[in-house]
Amino acid sequence: MEALLAQVATALQARSWMLTTAESCTGGWIAKLCTDLTGSSAWFERGFVTYSNEAKQDMLGVPVATLAEHGAVSEAVTAAMATGALLHSRAQVAVSVSGIAGPGGGTATKPVGMVCFGWAAQGGKVRTATQYFEGDREAVRYQAVQYALQGVFQMLVD
């Protein structure tokens, strides 16, 4: 994870870009890892922990209709979260995460381990993905953080 984070930091600095995070199930873990690095204030702008639907609406501007139609754990919501994080920060790239880390809360259509991701960059570039991770709550969240950071790196090098 440290090597991946170093790659993200280097890629952000090469562009003179800042990163913002919008996290639900990861509870600020991505932001914590970013700020663990000395000098991260050069490339990490801010993090939003939006665990409730209300927080997603209030802090990131996620539309009520999007939450109602798709549910919080959806690519439509993570796209809106990432876009909202950019709009409510001074960053040029954003990552968002919303999922079901378990052990409860899963359904037949949205099982435990399902995590949705969104990435947005200045200029309107938005990507989303859904992954299904195995393991306990900690393992699901760890894998989600790693996948989210890999996506940030891909946004920067593509």
C-alpha positions, -999 to +999 in steps of 0.1 A: +000+000+000+029+024+008+044+019-027+010+026-043+005+057-022+039+069-032+031+065-069-002+084-064+017+112-046+043+114-073+017+114-101-003+142-084+028+163-078+039+159-114+006+175-125+006+200-096-028+185-087-046+180-054-067+150-043-099+150-024-117+119-010-154+112-004-157+081+017-186+061+032-177+025+041-140+032+044-147+059+070-118+082+061-092+054+058-080+068+024-076+103+038-058+089+068-033+070+046-027+101+025-021+123+055+003+097+071+028+107+044+051+136+053+046+164+028+011+153+018-002+188+022+014+194-013-011+170-029-039+161-005-066+188-002-094+174+020-115+144+028-153+140+033-166+112+054-202+109+043-215+077+059-252+087+059-274+095+029-280+129+045-242+136+046-239+126+010-266+151+001-255+179+024-217+178+020-214+165-016-247+175-033-257+139-041-293+142-055-320+127-033-335+111-065-302+093-073-301+079-038-337+069-040-334+053-074-301+035-071-293+033-033-262+045-016-242+015-028-242+022-065-220+036-092-245+064-098-241+076-062-203+072-062-201+092-095-221+119-078-200+117-047-168+121-066-182+150-087-195+166-056-162+163-038-145+182-067-171+209-066-168+213-028-130+214-027-101+230-045-088+196-057-085+185-094-091+148-088-115+130-065-122+094-054-153+081-037-162+048-021-196+034-009-201-002+000-213-030+023-183-040+044-204-063+067-208-084+086-245-075+081-263-052+057-260-073+026-289-084+004-292-108-025-286-080-050-260-061-029-241-087-009-215-081+018-183-072+001-198-052-027-181-018-030-188+009-056-162+034-066-161+068-084-133+089-097-136+123-111-110+147-126-111+183-137-125+186-172-154+163-165-137+129-167-156+105-145-152+067-140-170+042-119-165+006-109-180-021-087-159-048-070-168-077-048-143-084-020-139-114+003-132-114+040-143-098+072-152-061+076-115-050+079-104-070+049-132-056+027-124-021+037-086-026+032-092-040-003-115-011-010-089+015+000-063-002-022-086-004-052-096+032-048-060+044-048-052+022-078-081+040-096-067+074-086-033+064-101-050+052-133-069+085-136-036+104-134-016+083-159-043+077-186 
